[in-house]
Amino acid sequence: MSFDTPRGAAFTAAERGLPRRSRAEVAQSDGLWLAAENLVRKVADALLDDDVERAHRVAGRAAALPYDEHQEMWPGVAVADQEIYNTLTDAVEIWPADDHSWVDAVSAGMAESPTAAQQLSHVAAILAHTATDVEIAPAEQARLSRIAGAQDPMRPPADDIPRPEHTDAIVALAQVELRLRHHLDEALTALDDPES
């Protein structure tokens, strides 16, 4: 078994409880988010190719996308942030119910950098907060709560990144997401082949 799921879509305004907007505003917002998702995917592809220069160039394009009044956030950095959550929740959905090693993968990812620690503790806070919605076992919820610490599940760390730092942040967030995928894939491989 391998963790190779497509990246999920970012939350919509309706899912975040924001007020309804005109069709034109919604269409513009959708366009910004599709552009951001495409660009963030290209940042990850560049990093997989070890082309950090191209990753920064593409991240600059994502960071330059205008502020989304409908979603009330900067789409480039928000999508890069959201991809980390999507990757983990996609893994949780396919993970064997009697195994909790995906939480170990989160812990391993957190140890890699301050950005990873902050982002993954936030994702842990979200999952601990919504454990019954995503069918997380009580033992997993308790571990996630410890990992999360004082993180507010309703406040993404990306919201606090200053605008001039968005390009570097998008690259850093894409690196966190790719490393999380790596740790999850290793954990799944170990489940399939305990001798490895």
HUQUI-V880089 format. One line per field, one symbol per residue. burial: I if it has 24 or more other ideal C-beta (glycine too) atoms within 12 Angstrom, else O. Layout:
BEGIN
burial: ???
END
This chain:
BEGIN
burial: OOIOOOIOOIIOIOOOOOOOOOOOOOOOIIOIIOIIIOIIIIIIOIIOOOOOOOIIOIIIIIIOIOOIOIIOIIIIIIIIIIIIIIIIIIIIOOIOOOIIIIIIIIIIIIOIOOIIIIIIIIIIIIIIOOIOOIOIOOOIIOIIIOIIOOIOIOOIIIOOIOOOOIIIIIIIIIIIIIIIIIIIIIIIOOIOOOOO
END
